[in-house]
Amino acid sequence: MARRDGSDFPGELEQMLMLAALQLDDEAYGAAMANLLEDRVGRRVSRGSIYVTLDRLEAKGLIRSRMSEPRAERGGRPRRLIEVTADGVAQLRRSREALETLWHGLESVARG
């Protein structure tokens, strides 16, 4: 659902990938992001889903990517390194604030 100001909240996988990229910093690339999501939150995501979502985030201006130098351990292939933009961080903050607002008053539910 679009907000009145015309911006959308990022979807769940979009948020998770941006947060993973922020966690990984200079080592944010598809396989590392997939491993982080699986290790930390138990979410297994196919490489195809990751790259489709990264393409969408880049088209929205929420991330930017660049190719690393070729890497011998990858058969001379470079990695696609991911960086979250200032707009991406702002979207994450707005999304977090919205969720916190909705959770307000539901502490008994949140604790289970």
Protein Blocks (a to p, Z undefined) as FASTA:
>chain_A
ZZfkopacddfklmmmmmmmmmnmmmgcfklmmmmmmmmnopacdfklmmmmmmmmmmno
paccddddddfklnopacddddddfklmmmmmmmmmmmmmmmgoplmmmnZZ
